[in-house]
Structure formats: C-alpha cells, structure tokens
Amino acid sequence: DGGITQSPKYLFRKEGQNVTLSCEQNLNHDAMYWYRQDPGQGLRLIYYSQIVNDFQKGDIAEGYSVSREKKESFPLTVTSAQKNPTAFYLCASRRGEFGANVLTFGAGSRLTVL
Amino acid sequence: AQSVTQLGSHVSVSEGALVLLRCNYSSSVPPYLFWYVQYPNQGLQLLLKYTTGATLVKGINGFEAEFKKSETSFHLTKPSAHMSDAAEYFCAVTLDNYGQNFVFGPGTRLSVLP
C-alpha cells in the first residue's frame, strides 16, 4: 500500500544535539511538507517542497533545515538553534497538479528534548 | 491573510448524541475547506473537503459539513456519536488549487461518553 513513512516514531535528544527526522513516500507525490504540532496550536508549517532540489521556508523555519534530493524523501533536521524543539512533527505530501489540494500525512515523529 | 477558528477546544457528547464541531474562516475569497481527524499519536486523515458545487459535503464515518458563505462557516456534524469518534478534529483552509498555503485551525478534541 502507498503511504508516508516517518521515522523514528519517538526520539529523545539532549540539548545541543542535532537530530534528523526521516520522511519517505511511495505515492509518487510531487510536493512534500513538514509541520510542527503543539497542543492547542494546530499545525504550523516548517518547510515545504514542490519539486526535487527546491524547497521554501514556512512560518516557523528558524532552527530547522531540510533537503529534497529525491522525490520520495524529505528529511528534516532539527538543529541546536531551535530553542524549543519538543513537539510532534508531521510530514505530508500532495500530488503536484492543479486541483490536487488534499494532503496525505504520515504517522508523525515525537521529539523530546531532555 | 487567512485564518481559521474552531469554537471549543474540547467538546464532550454522549454516545448516540449529535456531534457538532464548529469552524469559521476568514478569507477575502471563497476558500477550499477541509476537515481532518487525528487519533492519538497518529497523523491526520481527511474526513471531507469542500471545493466547489454542492455546499453540503458528505465524508467518511458518517460525518458531513455544510459550507455557508454568508456565515463564513464550515461546521462538522454527525447525527449519532460513536465511541470510535473520540479524536481530535482539525478544520483547514487553502485559497489556491495547488494547495501551497494550508492554514489549520487549533483543533477540537471530541470526547464520547458512554
């Protein structure tokens, strides 16, 4: 079955460490997104990518970095510059053509900074 | 700029009772509207969407929503709640048909009491 795989499901990090969250999709979708979810705040966009080798900052990109070297993969690195990284991170994808405005989500990765 | 409000961060209903989750949006033009459901520690799943045409939209699991332009609302309803409906529900909006700029509401947690 096609879908989005996020790993790891749970991750613990010490302050000052960078961590990378994996997002892989086999839906042949062009666009991919990273959202951060905090209680009571809904989803906030970190980065998105419409095509390979291109990505744009979202509303809260500071302290995060991404790459899009392959269509299937869109990893997110949470750097030590992110002041409050403890959150639930969701990866999503979408077909690229006009009218394809439904997001498909992965199961999420929960990052806890100790 | 678009915004989405969801009245009530937590709604409790009895099993078999009507479910009503409220969503209002702020937009200068008619948007595309979505309801997503999230079960604990999972990603979001599309319940239903409104793009154009009929203003009453039916979705999965017996949910439906009505787009009311005059009230800038897109409330979600289900005639009879089931225990399995307990989850968090997010209303979302985008103005463009490429889905580049989704805005999510803060979410409403639905509890179903036996």
gemmi code that builds the backbone of each chain (N, CA, C; Angstrom):
import gemmi

chains = {
    "A": [
        ("ASP", (0.845, -1.201, 0.000), (0.000, 0.000, 0.000), (0.876, 1.246, 0.000)),
        ("GLY", (0.432, 2.272, -0.733), (1.178, 3.502, -0.764), (0.929, 4.324, 0.477)),
        ("GLY", (1.947, 5.079, 0.855), (1.781, 5.914, 2.027), (3.041, 6.669, 2.355)),
        ("ILE", (3.033, 7.290, 3.529), (4.176, 8.051, 4.012), (4.709, 7.387, 5.276)),
        ("THR", (5.999, 7.154, 5.298), (6.640, 6.532, 6.455), (7.528, 7.548, 7.142)),
        ("GLN", (7.268, 7.774, 8.402), (8.096, 8.667, 9.209), (8.852, 7.840, 10.247)),
        ("SER", (10.118, 8.169, 10.430), (10.900, 7.500, 11.461), (11.917, 8.450, 12.042)),
        ("PRO", (12.285, 8.263, 13.328), (11.677, 7.306, 14.249), (10.325, 7.803, 14.750)),
        ("LYS", (9.561, 6.938, 15.377), (8.279, 7.332, 15.940), (8.484, 8.192, 17.187)),
        ("TYR", (9.458, 7.809, 18.010), (9.799, 8.556, 19.215), (11.308, 8.793, 19.217)),
        ("LEU", (11.708, 9.993, 19.637), (13.117, 10.343, 19.642), (13.393, 11.249, 20.830)),
        ("PHE", (14.467, 10.926, 21.534), (14.891, 11.753, 22.647), (16.236, 12.368, 22.300)),
        ("ARG", (16.395, 13.627, 22.648), (17.613, 14.331, 22.288), (18.093, 15.155, 23.465)),
        ("LYS", (19.379, 15.235, 23.595), (19.943, 16.132, 24.596), (20.070, 17.517, 23.993)),
        ("GLU", (20.009, 18.495, 24.838), (20.182, 19.875, 24.352), (21.513, 20.022, 23.654)),
        ("GLY", (21.515, 20.757, 22.548), (22.757, 20.990, 21.810), (23.012, 20.003, 20.692)),
        ("GLN", (22.182, 18.976, 20.593), (22.365, 17.966, 19.544), (21.437, 18.239, 18.373)),
        ("ASN", (21.945, 17.984, 17.180), (21.084, 17.991, 16.005), (20.454, 16.606, 15.843)),
        ("VAL", (19.235, 16.568, 15.345), (18.600, 15.290, 15.035), (17.926, 15.403, 13.680)),
        ("THR", (17.845, 14.273, 12.986), (17.208, 14.247, 11.670), (16.029, 13.290, 11.700)),
        ("LEU", (14.872, 13.800, 11.273), (13.656, 13.009, 11.159), (13.477, 12.607, 9.699)),
        ("SER", (13.167, 11.351, 9.504), (13.042, 10.823, 8.154), (11.592, 10.862, 7.685)),
        ("CYS", (11.398, 11.153, 6.398), (10.079, 11.100, 5.778), (10.247, 10.526, 4.374)),
        ("GLU", (9.598, 9.389, 4.126), (9.669, 8.723, 2.830), (8.256, 8.447, 2.346)),
        ("GLN", (7.999, 8.743, 1.056), (6.678, 8.462, 0.499), (6.804, 7.659, -0.787)),
        ("ASN", (5.868, 6.745, -0.987), (5.840, 5.949, -2.220), (4.548, 6.189, -2.986)),
        ("LEU", (4.047, 7.412, -2.867), (2.802, 7.808, -3.527), (3.054, 8.500, -4.862)),
        ("ASN", (4.312, 8.711, -5.190), (4.696, 9.454, -6.388), (4.178, 10.899, -6.354)),
        ("HIS", (4.056, 11.435, -5.137), (3.622, 12.814, -4.991), (4.781, 13.772, -5.234)),
        ("ASP", (4.452, 14.916, -5.814), (5.489, 15.899, -6.106), (5.830, 16.762, -4.895)),
        ("ALA", (4.808, 17.190, -4.159), (5.019, 18.153, -3.080), (5.100, 17.449, -1.726)),
        ("MET", (5.959, 17.953, -0.874), (6.097, 17.415, 0.473), (6.216, 18.541, 1.475)),
        ("TYR", (5.745, 18.274, 2.694), (5.633, 19.303, 3.720), (6.104, 18.761, 5.072)),
        ("TRP", (6.603, 19.660, 5.913), (6.836, 19.362, 7.320), (6.050, 20.354, 8.164)),
        ("TYR", (5.276, 19.780, 9.117), (4.509, 20.577, 10.061), (4.962, 20.247, 11.480)),
        ("ARG", (4.813, 21.235, 12.333), (5.034, 21.038, 13.760), (3.688, 21.179, 14.457)),
        ("GLN", (3.412, 20.254, 15.403), (2.162, 20.301, 16.135), (2.433, 20.437, 17.620)),
        ("ASP", (1.871, 21.464, 18.218), (1.922, 21.673, 19.658), (0.483, 21.717, 20.178)),
        ("PRO", (0.267, 21.286, 21.387), (-1.114, 21.251, 21.924), (-1.794, 22.605, 21.821)),
        ("GLY", (-3.008, 22.604, 21.291), (-3.809, 23.814, 21.215), (-3.398, 24.811, 20.146)),
        ("GLN", (-2.409, 24.444, 19.314), (-1.938, 25.395, 18.299), (-2.147, 24.904, 16.878)),
        ("GLY", (-2.757, 23.781, 16.711), (-2.923, 23.278, 15.356), (-1.587, 22.907, 14.744)),
        ("LEU", (-1.516, 22.974, 13.440), (-0.298, 22.618, 12.706), (0.333, 23.889, 12.153)),
        ("ARG", (1.632, 23.975, 12.321), (2.359, 25.116, 11.772), (3.403, 24.622, 10.775)),
        ("LEU", (3.472, 25.296, 9.634), (4.322, 24.859, 8.536), (5.774, 25.233, 8.786)),
        ("ILE", (6.661, 24.246, 8.666), (8.096, 24.478, 8.845), (8.750, 24.705, 7.483)),
        ("TYR", (8.660, 23.732, 6.593), (9.198, 23.822, 5.246), (8.267, 23.069, 4.304)),
        ("TYR", (8.324, 23.446, 3.026), (7.659, 22.654, 2.013), (8.488, 22.636, 0.740)),
        ("SER", (8.240, 21.619, -0.062), (8.987, 21.425, -1.298), (8.008, 21.025, -2.393)),
        ("GLN", (8.046, 21.760, -3.490), (7.143, 21.449, -4.597), (7.776, 20.469, -5.581)),
        ("ILE", (9.093, 20.530, -5.702), (9.806, 19.647, -6.626), (11.163, 19.305, -6.042)),
        ("VAL", (11.813, 18.331, -6.638), (13.143, 17.922, -6.193), (14.117, 19.085, -6.300)),
        ("ASN", (14.999, 19.160, -5.314), (16.054, 20.180, -5.253), (15.527, 21.601, -5.087)),
        ("ASP", (14.304, 21.725, -4.597), (13.741, 23.044, -4.333), (12.865, 22.968, -3.096)),
        ("PHE", (13.009, 23.941, -2.187), (12.156, 23.973, -1.007), (12.046, 25.409, -0.520)),
        ("GLN", (10.969, 25.690, 0.221), (10.704, 27.033, 0.723), (10.442, 26.996, 2.225)),
        ("LYS", (10.817, 28.061, 2.882), (10.555, 28.188, 4.312), (9.068, 28.407, 4.555)),
        ("GLY", (8.598, 27.804, 5.639), (7.250, 28.065, 6.089), (7.253, 29.126, 7.173)),
        ("ASP", (6.254, 29.083, 8.024), (6.083, 30.119, 9.037), (7.081, 30.043, 10.187)),
        ("ILE", (7.614, 28.833, 10.444), (8.478, 28.670, 11.624), (9.751, 27.909, 11.260)),
        ("ALA", (10.446, 28.336, 10.224), (11.606, 27.606, 9.710), (12.878, 27.780, 10.555)),
        ("GLU", (12.935, 28.773, 11.393), (14.156, 29.034, 12.149), (14.526, 27.852, 13.036)),
        ("GLY", (15.793, 27.410, 12.912), (16.262, 26.288, 13.708), (16.048, 24.936, 13.056)),
        ("TYR", (15.522, 24.922, 11.847), (15.275, 23.697, 11.087), (15.966, 23.769, 9.727)),
        ("SER", (16.288, 22.601, 9.167), (16.779, 22.552, 7.800), (16.231, 21.307, 7.121)),
        ("VAL", (16.138, 21.358, 5.789), (15.622, 20.236, 5.013), (16.470, 20.041, 3.766)),
        ("SER", (16.249, 18.913, 3.102), (16.825, 18.666, 1.783), (15.790, 17.895, 0.978)),
        ("ARG", (15.898, 17.998, -0.340), (14.995, 17.238, -1.209), (15.804, 16.761, -2.420)),
        ("GLU", (16.604, 15.757, -2.177), (17.477, 15.216, -3.226), (16.764, 14.167, -4.070)),
        ("LYS", (15.747, 13.557, -3.504), (14.951, 12.563, -4.219), (13.475, 12.900, -4.061)),
        ("LYS", (12.692, 12.515, -5.029), (11.251, 12.799, -4.977), (10.610, 12.135, -3.771)),
        ("GLU", (11.123, 10.955, -3.403), (10.474, 10.173, -2.357), (10.817, 10.614, -0.945)),
        ("SER", (11.864, 11.420, -0.790), (12.419, 11.654, 0.537), (12.517, 13.137, 0.868)),
        ("PHE", (12.178, 13.484, 2.107), (12.206, 14.893, 2.532), (12.589, 14.933, 4.018)),
        ("PRO", (13.843, 14.697, 4.349), (14.251, 14.659, 5.761), (14.304, 16.048, 6.389)),
        ("LEU", (13.992, 16.087, 7.656), (14.009, 17.335, 8.432), (15.062, 17.235, 9.529)),
        ("THR", (15.947, 18.211, 9.585), (16.938, 18.270, 10.652), (16.543, 19.359, 11.640)),
        ("VAL", (16.449, 18.962, 12.890), (16.185, 19.909, 13.961), (17.541, 20.266, 14.561)),
        ("THR", (17.950, 21.489, 14.411), (19.285, 21.870, 14.839), (19.270, 22.377, 16.280)),
        ("SER", (20.457, 22.559, 16.810), (20.576, 23.060, 18.175), (20.112, 24.508, 18.286)),
        ("ALA", (19.936, 25.164, 17.151), (19.454, 26.543, 17.160), (17.955, 26.638, 17.423)),
        ("GLN", (17.258, 25.541, 17.340), (15.823, 25.538, 17.617), (15.650, 25.559, 19.135)),
        ("LYS", (15.070, 26.627, 19.648), (15.052, 26.855, 21.095), (14.080, 25.964, 21.847)),
        ("ASN", (13.030, 25.542, 21.207), (12.020, 24.733, 21.890), (11.582, 23.603, 20.961)),
        ("PRO", (12.432, 22.602, 20.773), (12.155, 21.597, 19.752), (11.204, 20.473, 20.164)),
        ("THR", (10.883, 20.372, 21.428), (9.988, 19.302, 21.863), (8.615, 19.507, 21.238)),
        ("ALA", (8.194, 18.553, 20.409), (6.930, 18.687, 19.684), (6.662, 17.397, 18.924)),
        ("PHE", (5.514, 17.356, 18.283), (5.121, 16.273, 17.389), (5.288, 16.797, 15.976)),
        ("TYR", (6.046, 16.065, 15.155), (6.358, 16.527, 13.808), (5.646, 15.640, 12.784)),
        ("LEU", (4.971, 16.294, 11.860), (4.199, 15.587, 10.849), (4.722, 15.915, 9.456)),
        ("CYS", (4.903, 14.877, 8.674), (5.274, 15.023, 7.277), (4.024, 14.775, 6.428)),
        ("ALA", (3.879, 15.498, 5.351), (2.724, 15.325, 4.470), (3.167, 15.432, 3.016)),
        ("SER", (2.335, 14.937, 2.129), (2.636, 15.066, 0.703), (1.353, 15.328, -0.064)),
        ("ARG", (1.533, 15.729, -1.313), (0.382, 16.089, -2.156), (0.797, 15.910, -3.609)),
        ("ARG", (-0.150, 15.452, -4.421), (0.113, 15.410, -5.857), (0.358, 16.833, -6.338)),
        ("GLY", (1.140, 16.979, -7.393), (1.564, 18.309, -7.775), (0.647, 19.062, -8.717)),
        ("GLU", (-0.316, 18.366, -9.323), (-1.049, 19.063, -10.374), (-2.156, 19.939, -9.812)),
        ("PHE", (-2.640, 20.814, -10.652), (-3.714, 21.740, -10.313), (-4.935, 20.968, -9.847)),
        ("GLY", (-5.479, 21.395, -8.720), (-6.661, 20.756, -8.175), (-6.365, 19.681, -7.161)),
        ("ALA", (-5.115, 19.274, -7.066), (-4.759, 18.220, -6.110), (-4.384, 18.872, -4.792)),
        ("ASN", (-5.380, 19.295, -4.038), (-5.087, 20.057, -2.827), (-5.419, 19.299, -1.563)),
        ("VAL", (-5.327, 17.978, -1.590), (-5.524, 17.172, -0.398), (-4.166, 16.693, 0.095)),
        ("LEU", (-3.904, 16.903, 1.372), (-2.668, 16.444, 1.983), (-2.833, 15.035, 2.528)),
        ("THR", (-1.804, 14.212, 2.300), (-1.714, 12.888, 2.919), (-0.621, 12.963, 3.970)),
        ("PHE", (-0.916, 12.491, 5.183), (0.005, 12.630, 6.300), (0.641, 11.306, 6.683)),
        ("GLY", (1.867, 11.411, 7.195), (2.490, 10.293, 7.875), (1.980, 10.200, 9.303)),
        ("ALA", (2.478, 9.201, 10.037), (2.007, 8.945, 11.404), (2.694, 9.819, 12.440)),
        ("GLY", (3.718, 10.564, 12.036), (4.339, 11.513, 12.937), (5.542, 10.990, 13.685)),
        ("SER", (6.365, 11.933, 14.140), (7.523, 11.636, 14.985), (7.459, 12.557, 16.196)),
        ("ARG", (7.576, 11.967, 17.380), (7.525, 12.783, 18.602), (8.938, 12.972, 19.123)),
        ("LEU", (9.384, 14.212, 19.153), (10.728, 14.558, 19.610), (10.641, 15.161, 21.007)),
        ("THR", (11.440, 14.629, 21.896), (11.517, 15.162, 23.253), (12.962, 15.533, 23.555)),
        ("VAL", (13.160, 16.765, 23.989), (14.497, 17.222, 24.363), (14.640, 17.154, 25.864)),
        ("LEU", (15.676, 16.462, 26.289), (15.878, 16.231, 27.716), (16.743, 17.316, 28.337)),
    ],
    "B": [
        ("ALA", (-4.957, 37.929, 5.035), (-4.436, 36.608, 5.367), (-5.585, 35.714, 5.848)),
        ("GLN", (-5.423, 34.450, 5.563), (-6.451, 33.516, 6.000), (-6.290, 33.198, 7.471)),
        ("SER", (-7.395, 32.849, 8.113), (-7.326, 32.319, 9.477), (-8.499, 31.381, 9.674)),
        ("VAL", (-8.333, 30.480, 10.626), (-9.367, 29.509, 10.934), (-9.564, 29.477, 12.441)),
        ("THR", (-10.801, 29.552, 12.866), (-11.106, 29.428, 14.283), (-12.022, 28.234, 14.490)),
        ("GLN", (-11.796, 27.535, 15.569), (-12.641, 26.417, 15.958), (-13.132, 26.690, 17.369)),
        ("LEU", (-14.426, 26.874, 17.500), (-15.005, 27.219, 18.790), (-15.063, 25.979, 19.657)),
        ("GLY", (-14.368, 26.057, 20.800), (-14.343, 24.924, 21.714), (-13.151, 24.045, 21.489)),
        ("SER", (-12.181, 24.090, 22.381), (-11.009, 23.227, 22.230), (-11.347, 21.794, 22.627)),
        ("HIS", (-12.422, 21.624, 23.411), (-12.824, 20.300, 23.859), (-14.347, 20.230, 23.872)),
        ("VAL", (-14.878, 19.228, 23.203), (-16.324, 19.002, 23.162), (-16.602, 17.583, 23.651)),
        ("SER", (-17.576, 17.458, 24.550), (-17.980, 16.142, 25.044), (-19.425, 15.885, 24.658)),
        ("VAL", (-19.688, 14.690, 24.159), (-21.056, 14.280, 23.832), (-21.263, 12.869, 24.353)),
        ("SER", (-22.512, 12.519, 24.527), (-22.841, 11.152, 24.911), (-22.934, 10.282, 23.663)),
        ("GLU", (-22.651, 9.016, 23.821), (-22.783, 8.087, 22.701), (-24.212, 8.136, 22.182)),
        ("GLY", (-24.357, 8.275, 20.868), (-25.671, 8.366, 20.246), (-26.182, 9.784, 20.076)),
        ("ALA", (-25.527, 10.742, 20.676), (-25.945, 12.144, 20.561), (-25.364, 12.779, 19.312)),
        ("LEU", (-25.917, 13.934, 18.972), (-25.444, 14.704, 17.819), (-24.055, 15.263, 18.106)),
        ("VAL", (-23.194, 15.185, 17.090), (-21.889, 15.818, 17.158), (-21.921, 17.086, 16.312)),
        ("LEU", (-21.495, 18.201, 16.891), (-21.381, 19.456, 16.158), (-20.056, 20.096, 16.528)),
        ("LEU", (-19.176, 20.196, 15.549), (-17.884, 20.849, 15.741), (-17.855, 22.070, 14.834)),
        ("ARG", (-17.523, 23.213, 15.419), (-17.644, 24.476, 14.693), (-16.331, 24.931, 14.074)),
        ("CYS", (-16.453, 25.494, 12.883), (-15.293, 26.030, 12.177), (-15.714, 27.301, 11.453)),
        ("ASN", (-15.018, 28.372, 11.690), (-15.208, 29.609, 10.951), (-13.880, 30.032, 10.342)),
        ("TYR", (-13.962, 30.621, 9.178), (-12.742, 31.020, 8.497), (-12.811, 32.495, 8.143)),
        ("SER", (-11.660, 33.055, 7.931), (-11.559, 34.435, 7.488), (-10.817, 34.428, 6.165)),
        ("SER", (-11.488, 34.880, 5.123), (-10.878, 34.857, 3.800), (-11.554, 35.886, 2.917)),
        ("SER", (-10.777, 36.504, 2.062), (-11.328, 37.519, 1.179), (-12.012, 36.906, -0.039)),
        ("VAL", (-11.702, 35.672, -0.319), (-12.320, 34.966, -1.440), (-12.763, 33.594, -0.954)),
        ("PRO", (-13.711, 32.974, -1.660), (-14.149, 31.638, -1.216), (-12.991, 30.672, -1.202)),
        ("PRO", (-12.796, 30.032, -0.084), (-11.656, 29.111, 0.022), (-12.055, 27.673, -0.276)),
        ("TYR", (-11.058, 26.813, -0.275), (-11.273, 25.383, -0.244), (-11.177, 24.974, 1.233)),
        ("LEU", (-12.087, 24.155, 1.683), (-12.215, 23.842, 3.107), (-12.120, 22.340, 3.353)),
        ("PHE", (-11.534, 21.997, 4.469), (-11.265, 20.601, 4.787), (-11.526, 20.339, 6.270)),
        ("TRP", (-11.910, 19.109, 6.563), (-11.884, 18.592, 7.924), (-10.995, 17.357, 7.943)),
        ("TYR", (-10.068, 17.354, 8.915), (-9.199, 16.212, 9.140), (-9.430, 15.690, 10.557)),
        ("VAL", (-9.208, 14.381, 10.743), (-9.314, 13.763, 12.060), (-7.955, 13.185, 12.435)),
        ("GLN", (-7.629, 13.291, 13.714), (-6.372, 12.748, 14.213), (-6.632, 11.913, 15.457)),
        ("TYR", (-6.263, 10.635, 15.396), (-6.323, 9.771, 16.564), (-5.002, 9.885, 17.316)),
        ("PRO", (-4.988, 9.564, 18.609), (-3.781, 9.785, 19.426), (-2.516, 9.221, 18.796)),
        ("ASN", (-1.491, 10.062, 18.765), (-0.171, 9.694, 18.246), (-0.213, 9.184, 16.806)),
        ("GLN", (-1.143, 9.716, 16.038), (-1.249, 9.365, 14.626), (-1.185, 10.629, 13.771)),
        ("GLY", (-1.059, 10.446, 12.474), (-1.153, 11.569, 11.558), (-2.603, 11.955, 11.329)),
        ("LEU", (-2.797, 12.932, 10.457), (-4.151, 13.399, 10.155), (-4.714, 12.632, 8.971)),
        ("GLN", (-6.020, 12.398, 9.027), (-6.719, 11.684, 7.956), (-7.847, 12.574, 7.456)),
        ("LEU", (-7.983, 12.679, 6.147), (-9.030, 13.510, 5.584), (-10.407, 12.918, 5.857)),
        ("LEU", (-11.299, 13.757, 6.425), (-12.690, 13.365, 6.623), (-13.544, 13.767, 5.430)),
        ("LEU", (-13.389, 15.017, 5.005), (-14.153, 15.535, 3.879), (-13.545, 16.851, 3.424)),
        ("LYS", (-13.968, 17.279, 2.221), (-13.478, 18.552, 1.714), (-14.557, 19.234, 0.884)),
        ("TYR", (-14.511, 20.542, 0.871), (-15.370, 21.343, 0.014), (-14.480, 22.094, -0.976)),
        ("THR", (-14.774, 21.934, -2.251), (-14.057, 22.709, -3.259), (-15.050, 23.629, -3.962)),
        ("THR", (-15.907, 23.091, -4.779), (-16.949, 23.881, -5.416), (-18.201, 23.016, -5.517)),
        ("GLY", (-19.301, 23.637, -5.909), (-20.506, 22.849, -6.112), (-21.372, 22.755, -4.872)),
        ("ALA", (-21.909, 21.589, -4.619), (-22.846, 21.378, -3.520), (-22.235, 21.795, -2.196)),
        ("THR", (-23.001, 22.558, -1.427), (-22.468, 23.109, -0.178), (-22.531, 22.121, 0.970)),
        ("LEU", (-23.335, 21.070, 0.847), (-23.373, 20.023, 1.862), (-22.474, 18.888, 1.395)),
        ("VAL", (-21.456, 18.638, 2.175), (-20.442, 17.665, 1.787), (-20.498, 16.466, 2.721)),
        ("LYS", (-20.528, 15.302, 2.160), (-20.523, 14.085, 2.972), (-19.128, 13.480, 2.974)),
        ("GLY", (-18.738, 12.975, 4.146), (-17.419, 12.397, 4.269), (-17.472, 10.973, 4.792)),
        ("ILE", (-16.335, 10.548, 5.307), (-16.260, 9.177, 5.809), (-16.823, 9.095, 7.222)),
        ("ASN", (-17.136, 7.890, 7.655), (-17.588, 7.615, 9.026), (-18.874, 8.351, 9.403)),
        ("GLY", (-19.701, 8.708, 8.422), (-20.988, 9.334, 8.700), (-20.944, 10.825, 8.971)),
        ("PHE", (-19.807, 11.449, 8.808), (-19.689, 12.891, 9.018), (-20.111, 13.669, 7.779)),
        ("GLU", (-20.597, 14.865, 8.007), (-20.881, 15.780, 6.920), (-20.645, 17.203, 7.389)),
        ("ALA", (-20.481, 18.102, 6.439), (-20.243, 19.509, 6.762), (-20.943, 20.360, 5.723)),
        ("GLU", (-21.359, 21.532, 6.156), (-22.052, 22.446, 5.248), (-21.291, 23.751, 5.140)),
        ("PHE", (-20.991, 24.140, 3.920), (-20.335, 25.408, 3.655), (-21.401, 26.499, 3.600)),
        ("LYS", (-21.266, 27.488, 4.471), (-22.183, 28.628, 4.473), (-21.351, 29.883, 4.247)),
        ("LYS", (-21.416, 30.375, 3.030), (-20.591, 31.527, 2.663), (-20.970, 32.757, 3.474)),
        ("SER", (-22.275, 32.963, 3.667), (-22.728, 34.161, 4.370), (-22.263, 34.189, 5.822)),
        ("GLU", (-22.052, 33.019, 6.383), (-21.612, 32.922, 7.779), (-20.116, 32.597, 7.874)),
        ("THR", (-19.447, 32.477, 6.774), (-18.038, 32.032, 6.693), (-17.805, 30.861, 7.632)),
        ("SER", (-18.672, 29.849, 7.489), (-18.586, 28.698, 8.390), (-18.535, 27.397, 7.606)),
        ("PHE", (-18.028, 26.383, 8.283), (-17.933, 25.036, 7.694), (-17.998, 24.051, 8.862)),
        ("HIS", (-19.145, 24.006, 9.505), (-19.312, 23.179, 10.706), (-19.448, 21.703, 10.353)),
        ("LEU", (-18.886, 20.875, 11.203), (-18.887, 19.420, 11.015), (-19.948, 18.790, 11.905)),
        ("THR", (-20.739, 17.888, 11.339), (-21.784, 17.241, 12.125), (-21.806, 15.741, 11.876)),
        ("LYS", (-22.364, 15.043, 12.867), (-22.651, 13.620, 12.740), (-23.888, 13.360, 13.585)),
        ("PRO", (-24.903, 12.722, 13.038), (-26.173, 12.582, 13.759), (-26.057, 11.808, 15.069)),
        ("SER", (-25.192, 10.786, 15.091), (-25.143, 9.910, 16.254), (-23.694, 9.545, 16.552)),
        ("ALA", (-23.193, 9.996, 17.673), (-21.790, 9.769, 18.015), (-21.537, 8.324, 18.414)),
        ("HIS", (-20.371, 7.855, 18.022), (-19.915, 6.513, 18.405), (-18.634, 6.659, 19.197)),
        ("MET", (-18.378, 5.708, 20.056), (-17.166, 5.770, 20.889), (-15.909, 5.934, 20.038)),
        ("SER", (-15.915, 5.328, 18.864), (-14.737, 5.386, 17.995), (-14.516, 6.766, 17.377)),
        ("ASP", (-15.477, 7.687, 17.559), (-15.309, 9.046, 17.034), (-14.428, 9.910, 17.922)),
        ("ALA", (-14.089, 9.440, 19.093), (-13.244, 10.211, 20.010), (-11.874, 10.421, 19.366)),
        ("ALA", (-11.542, 11.687, 19.151), (-10.314, 12.042, 18.429), (-10.201, 13.557, 18.439)),
        ("GLU", (-9.167, 14.060, 17.771), (-9.043, 15.499, 17.579), (-9.377, 15.824, 16.128)),
        ("TYR", (-10.106, 16.900, 15.955), (-10.592, 17.280, 14.638), (-10.051, 18.658, 14.267)),
        ("PHE", (-9.538, 18.741, 13.048), (-8.952, 19.985, 12.570), (-9.679, 20.455, 11.321)),
        ("CYS", (-10.020, 21.729, 11.338), (-10.537, 22.394, 10.153), (-9.370, 23.079, 9.456)),
        ("ALA", (-9.344, 23.059, 8.132), (-8.242, 23.670, 7.401), (-8.788, 24.380, 6.168)),
        ("VAL", (-8.045, 25.355, 5.705), (-8.458, 26.146, 4.552), (-7.257, 26.414, 3.660)),
        ("THR", (-7.494, 26.467, 2.386), (-6.499, 26.960, 1.443), (-7.220, 27.752, 0.377)),
        ("LEU", (-6.538, 28.764, -0.139), (-7.168, 29.590, -1.161), (-6.835, 29.123, -2.558)),
        ("ASP", (-5.719, 28.399, -2.694), (-5.288, 28.084, -4.046), (-5.490, 26.614, -4.345)),
        ("ASN", (-5.629, 26.310, -5.598), (-5.908, 24.948, -6.008), (-4.651, 24.103, -6.157)),
        ("TYR", (-3.511, 24.693, -5.824), (-2.274, 23.919, -5.768), (-1.946, 23.511, -4.336)),
        ("GLY", (-2.759, 23.983, -3.383), (-2.569, 23.577, -2.003), (-1.270, 24.029, -1.387)),
        ("GLN", (-0.775, 25.166, -1.803), (0.517, 25.588, -1.278), (0.421, 26.208, 0.105)),
        ("ASN", (-0.716, 26.754, 0.429), (-0.812, 27.525, 1.668), (-2.002, 27.075, 2.488)),
        ("PHE", (-1.851, 25.950, 3.147), (-2.883, 25.470, 4.044), (-2.773, 26.198, 5.378)),
        ("VAL", (-3.930, 26.555, 5.929), (-3.975, 27.102, 7.279), (-4.886, 26.198, 8.095)),
        ("PHE", (-4.367, 25.725, 9.211), (-5.124, 24.819, 10.070), (-5.664, 25.557, 11.291)),
        ("GLY", (-6.848, 25.159, 11.720), (-7.371, 25.640, 12.986), (-6.663, 24.961, 14.142)),
        ("PRO", (-6.922, 25.403, 15.367), (-6.223, 24.877, 16.544), (-6.680, 23.492, 16.963)),
        ("GLY", (-7.781, 23.016, 16.391), (-8.260, 21.681, 16.714), (-9.307, 21.676, 17.811)),
        ("THR", (-10.192, 20.675, 17.735), (-11.195, 20.423, 18.774), (-11.105, 18.953, 19.161)),
        ("ARG", (-10.904, 18.715, 20.432), (-10.847, 17.337, 20.912), (-12.247, 16.878, 21.270)),
        ("LEU", (-12.686, 15.805, 20.638), (-14.021, 15.261, 20.874), (-13.932, 14.064, 21.815)),
        ("SER", (-14.654, 14.140, 22.904), (-14.796, 13.005, 23.811), (-16.210, 12.452, 23.680)),
        ("VAL", (-16.342, 11.132, 23.676), (-17.644, 10.488, 23.592), (-17.860, 9.685, 24.875)),
        ("LEU", (-18.890, 10.044, 25.611), (-19.146, 9.428, 26.905), (-20.135, 8.274, 26.765)),
        ("PRO", (-19.894, 7.187, 27.466), (-20.809, 6.033, 27.339), (-22.151, 6.290, 28.003)),
    ],
}
model = gemmi.Model(1)
for chain_id, residues in chains.items():
    chain = gemmi.Chain(chain_id)
    for i, (resn, *xyz) in enumerate(residues, 1):
        res = gemmi.Residue()
        res.name, res.seqid = resn, gemmi.SeqId(i, " ")
        for name, pos in zip(("N", "CA", "C"), xyz):
            atom = gemmi.Atom()
            atom.name, atom.element = name, gemmi.Element(name[0])
            atom.pos, atom.b_iso = gemmi.Position(*pos), 0.0
            res.add_atom(atom)
        chain.add_residue(res)
    model.add_chain(chain)
structure = gemmi.Structure()
structure.add_model(model)
structure.setup_entities()
